Amino acid sequence: MSKSTVSKQTRNNWLLDAALFTSGLLAAISAIYFLFLPVGGYRGGSNPWHNAQILFSRHTWDDLHTWSGVAMVIIAVTHLVLHWSWVTNMARRALRGLFGQSGSMNSRGRWNLILNIIVVISFALTAISGVYFLFVPGGRGVADPMILFTRFTWDLIHTWAGVVLIATTVIHFLIHLKWVTKVTHNMIGIIFPSRTGQQSIPVFNS
């Protein structure tokens, strides 16, 4: 059996993507928790979910959401910096194709590009509003600093940009599931060669 091979660049990208996926998944799960349990019981007896605990306490969910979100932003920015030249090159080519300046992009490619643009915009809005809440904590008796928007508006931006980000990321993941599966299989073949029993196919960076 030939030794499984994956390029160093592909391995590093997979590890970075795996960390981004893990942190994003934790942030998404905790976000869904807060989406359906938006209050912690401060409405007196009118809130049926007062002091409700699902797996963890609300405080633990808050910590999980905060720090997985911080990790996701740091990893995403790192990913962007490491691939900046590729991103700018692909952005120029994609925009030419999107506006009909190139015949190389079919309708499926344009829809995929539009989906990626929505992912990027929703991620940026979610990250910026998340950083706002990280450095401008609120609470009872704390004055709203009114930085660009009210705290309520920042909360709406964070909530619904996050909803769009989760939905579009799931769609993006499903579209590229075959590539993800192939790369992951190759990586498992490197880490646990005796468990795959197959030669990995070289995979190039996407």
One Martini backbone bead per residue (centre of mass of N, CA, C, O) as a GRO file, in nm:
protein
  206
    1MET     BB    1   0.096   0.035   0.023
    2SER     BB    2   0.066   0.356  -0.012
    3LYS     BB    3   0.146   0.647   0.100
    4SER     BB    4  -0.008   0.893   0.238
    5THR     BB    5  -0.079   1.215   0.077
    6VAL     BB    6  -0.034   1.555   0.195
    7SER     BB    7  -0.003   1.861   0.177
    8LYS     BB    8   0.097   2.109   0.380
    9GLN     BB    9  -0.118   2.314   0.294
   10THR     BB   10  -0.364   2.129   0.323
   11ARG     BB   11  -0.322   2.059   0.619
   12ASN     BB   12  -0.334   2.349   0.732
   13ASN     BB   13  -0.614   2.416   0.617
   14TRP     BB   14  -0.769   2.191   0.760
   15LEU     BB   15  -0.703   2.276   1.051
   16LEU     BB   16  -0.826   2.556   1.023
   17ASP     BB   17  -1.110   2.463   0.933
   18ALA     BB   18  -1.167   2.284   1.181
   19ALA     BB   19  -1.155   2.516   1.386
   20LEU     BB   20  -1.375   2.687   1.251
   21PHE     BB   21  -1.601   2.477   1.266
   22THR     BB   22  -1.604   2.432   1.573
   23SER     BB   23  -1.650   2.726   1.663
   24GLY     BB   24  -1.902   2.772   1.484
   25LEU     BB   25  -2.079   2.549   1.605
   26LEU     BB   26  -2.085   2.657   1.896
   27ALA     BB   27  -2.196   2.937   1.823
   28ALA     BB   28  -2.458   2.834   1.689
   29ILE     BB   29  -2.584   2.670   1.919
   30SER     BB   30  -2.587   2.908   2.124
   31ALA     BB   31  -2.755   3.096   1.944
   32ILE     BB   32  -3.010   2.920   1.934
   33TYR     BB   33  -3.063   2.930   2.231
   34PHE     BB   34  -3.105   3.249   2.239
   35LEU     BB   35  -3.330   3.264   2.025
   36PHE     BB   36  -3.538   3.078   2.208
   37LEU     BB   37  -3.390   3.220   2.483
   38PRO     BB   38  -3.382   3.560   2.524
   39VAL     BB   39  -3.446   3.522   2.833
   40GLY     BB   40  -3.383   3.501   3.208
   41GLY     BB   41  -3.647   3.607   3.396
   42TYR     BB   42  -3.708   3.932   3.438
   43ARG     BB   43  -4.046   3.902   3.407
   44GLY     BB   44  -4.095   3.726   3.624
   45GLY     BB   45  -4.380   3.510   3.591
   46SER     BB   46  -4.412   3.535   3.256
   47ASN     BB   47  -4.170   3.332   3.227
   48PRO     BB   48  -4.149   2.991   3.156
   49TRP     BB   49  -3.806   3.000   3.137
   50HIS     BB   50  -3.738   3.033   3.419
   51ASN     BB   51  -3.442   2.879   3.500
   52ALA     BB   52  -3.376   2.725   3.261
   53GLN     BB   53  -3.208   2.402   3.179
   54ILE     BB   54  -2.986   2.325   2.897
   55LEU     BB   55  -2.730   2.134   3.005
   56PHE     BB   56  -2.685   2.440   3.083
   57SER     BB   57  -2.634   2.729   3.189
   58ARG     BB   58  -2.672   3.046   3.085
   59HIS     BB   59  -2.384   3.133   3.154
   60THR     BB   60  -2.243   2.907   2.992
   61TRP     BB   61  -2.364   2.979   2.719
   62ASP     BB   62  -2.240   3.261   2.711
   63ASP     BB   63  -1.945   3.172   2.719
   64LEU     BB   64  -1.955   2.990   2.472
   65HIS     BB   65  -2.038   3.209   2.270
   66THR     BB   66  -1.815   3.415   2.314
   67TRP     BB   67  -1.546   3.230   2.277
   68SER     BB   68  -1.622   3.096   2.008
   69GLY     BB   69  -1.650   3.364   1.859
   70VAL     BB   70  -1.364   3.465   1.899
   71ALA     BB   71  -1.226   3.224   1.764
   72MET     BB   72  -1.363   3.253   1.488
   73VAL     BB   73  -1.255   3.534   1.419
   74ILE     BB   74  -0.952   3.474   1.441
   75ILE     BB   75  -0.945   3.242   1.233
   76ALA     BB   76  -1.069   3.397   0.994
   77VAL     BB   77  -0.853   3.619   0.980
   78THR     BB   78  -0.617   3.427   0.939
   79HIS     BB   79  -0.722   3.304   0.679
   80LEU     BB   80  -0.732   3.570   0.520
   81VAL     BB   81  -0.433   3.646   0.539
   82LEU     BB   82  -0.311   3.377   0.414
   83HIS     BB   83  -0.534   3.430   0.147
   84TRP     BB   84  -0.532   3.716   0.014
   85SER     BB   85  -0.436   3.680  -0.280
   86TRP     BB   86  -0.657   3.474  -0.352
   87VAL     BB   87  -0.902   3.648  -0.282
   88THR     BB   88  -0.849   3.889  -0.475
   89ASN     BB   89  -0.835   3.726  -0.735
   90MET     BB   90  -1.118   3.592  -0.714
   91ALA     BB   91  -1.281   3.854  -0.688
   92ARG     BB   92  -1.217   3.969  -0.965
   93ARG     BB   93  -1.319   3.728  -1.132
   94ALA     BB   94  -1.605   3.716  -1.012
   95LEU     BB   95  -1.700   4.006  -1.083
   96ARG     BB   96  -1.668   3.975  -1.386
   97GLY     BB   97  -1.873   3.740  -1.405
   98LEU     BB   98  -2.120   3.874  -1.264
   99PHE     BB   99  -2.108   4.130  -1.490
  100GLY     BB  100  -2.034   3.993  -1.780
  101GLN     BB  101  -1.699   4.003  -1.842
  102SER     BB  102  -1.731   3.683  -1.838
  103GLY     BB  103  -1.783   3.347  -1.978
  104SER     BB  104  -1.686   3.143  -1.728
  105MET     BB  105  -1.965   3.193  -1.576
  106ASN     BB  106  -2.215   3.033  -1.461
  107SER     BB  107  -2.504   3.011  -1.288
  108ARG     BB  108  -2.388   2.844  -1.056
  109GLY     BB  109  -2.147   3.030  -0.999
  110ARG     BB  110  -2.315   3.281  -0.928
  111TRP     BB  111  -2.469   3.159  -0.688
  112ASN     BB  112  -2.216   3.090  -0.527
  113LEU     BB  113  -2.115   3.380  -0.506
  114ILE     BB  114  -2.359   3.502  -0.365
  115LEU     BB  115  -2.337   3.321  -0.119
  116ASN     BB  116  -2.052   3.414  -0.033
  117ILE     BB  117  -2.126   3.711   0.009
  118ILE     BB  118  -2.334   3.662   0.233
  119VAL     BB  119  -2.140   3.528   0.428
  120VAL     BB  120  -1.944   3.766   0.458
  121ILE     BB  121  -2.144   3.984   0.551
  122SER     BB  122  -2.271   3.832   0.793
  123PHE     BB  123  -2.004   3.787   0.938
  124ALA     BB  124  -1.922   4.083   0.973
  125LEU     BB  125  -2.173   4.169   1.136
  126THR     BB  126  -2.144   3.961   1.361
  127ALA     BB  127  -1.856   4.037   1.451
  128ILE     BB  128  -1.889   4.339   1.510
  129SER     BB  129  -2.124   4.308   1.714
  130GLY     BB  130  -1.969   4.114   1.901
  131VAL     BB  131  -1.741   4.313   1.975
  132TYR     BB  132  -1.923   4.520   2.100
  133PHE     BB  133  -2.029   4.334   2.336
  134LEU     BB  134  -1.746   4.271   2.452
  135PHE     BB  135  -1.666   4.599   2.505
  136VAL     BB  136  -1.998   4.668   2.559
  137PRO     BB  137  -2.138   4.611   2.823
  138GLY     BB  138  -2.436   4.534   2.984
  139GLY     BB  139  -2.720   4.640   3.189
  140ARG     BB  140  -2.827   4.728   3.471
  141GLY     BB  141  -2.753   5.073   3.490
  142VAL     BB  142  -2.638   5.089   3.198
  143ALA     BB  143  -2.537   5.296   2.973
  144ASP     BB  144  -2.592   5.390   2.652
  145PRO     BB  145  -2.338   5.481   2.422
  146MET     BB  146  -2.417   5.513   2.120
  147ILE     BB  147  -2.258   5.342   1.892
  148LEU     BB  148  -2.415   5.444   1.610
  149PHE     BB  149  -2.607   5.265   1.791
  150THR     BB  150  -2.811   5.104   1.957
  151ARG     BB  151  -2.823   4.825   2.144
  152PHE     BB  152  -3.073   4.710   2.005
  153THR     BB  153  -2.962   4.725   1.715
  154TRP     BB  154  -2.714   4.548   1.761
  155ASP     BB  155  -2.883   4.299   1.838
  156LEU     BB  156  -3.028   4.269   1.567
  157ILE     BB  157  -2.778   4.236   1.394
  158HIS     BB  158  -2.662   3.989   1.538
  159THR     BB  159  -2.902   3.798   1.513
  160TRP     BB  160  -2.970   3.811   1.190
  161ALA     BB  161  -2.687   3.770   1.084
  162GLY     BB  162  -2.657   3.494   1.222
  163VAL     BB  163  -2.888   3.350   1.079
  164VAL     BB  164  -2.778   3.388   0.793
  165LEU     BB  165  -2.505   3.253   0.842
  166ILE     BB  166  -2.605   2.972   0.915
  167ALA     BB  167  -2.771   2.914   0.660
  168THR     BB  168  -2.543   2.965   0.441
  169THR     BB  169  -2.332   2.771   0.559
  170VAL     BB  170  -2.493   2.512   0.526
  171ILE     BB  171  -2.520   2.533   0.220
  172HIS     BB  172  -2.216   2.547   0.160
  173PHE     BB  173  -2.146   2.275   0.287
  174LEU     BB  174  -2.328   2.097   0.104
  175ILE     BB  175  -2.200   2.176  -0.168
  176HIS     BB  176  -1.893   2.086  -0.034
  177LEU     BB  177  -1.905   1.790   0.081
  178LYS     BB  178  -1.721   1.624  -0.106
  179TRP     BB  179  -1.459   1.780  -0.047
  180VAL     BB  180  -1.459   1.750   0.259
  181THR     BB  181  -1.458   1.441   0.266
  182LYS     BB  182  -1.193   1.396   0.110
  183VAL     BB  183  -1.001   1.556   0.291
  184THR     BB  184  -1.071   1.412   0.557
  185HIS     BB  185  -0.987   1.131   0.466
  186ASN     BB  186  -0.691   1.204   0.417
  187MET     BB  187  -0.628   1.297   0.707
  188ILE     BB  188  -0.696   1.028   0.844
  189GLY     BB  189  -0.476   0.874   0.683
  190ILE     BB  190  -0.246   1.024   0.835
  191ILE     BB  191  -0.326   0.986   1.140
  192PHE     BB  192  -0.486   0.689   1.059
  193PRO     BB  193  -0.366   0.460   0.850
  194SER     BB  194  -0.502   0.182   0.961
  195ARG     BB  195  -0.822   0.285   0.915
  196THR     BB  196  -0.843   0.307   0.593
  197GLY     BB  197  -0.676   0.129   0.363
  198GLN     BB  198  -0.610   0.385   0.183
  199GLN     BB  199  -0.533   0.593  -0.068
  200SER     BB  200  -0.472   0.909  -0.100
  201ILE     BB  201  -0.585   1.196  -0.252
  202PRO     BB  202  -0.475   1.459  -0.386
  203VAL     BB  203  -0.527   1.791  -0.248
  204PHE     BB  204  -0.631   2.103  -0.319
  205ASN     BB  205  -0.670   2.415  -0.269
  206SER     BB  206  -0.973   2.624  -0.238
   0.00000   0.00000   0.00000
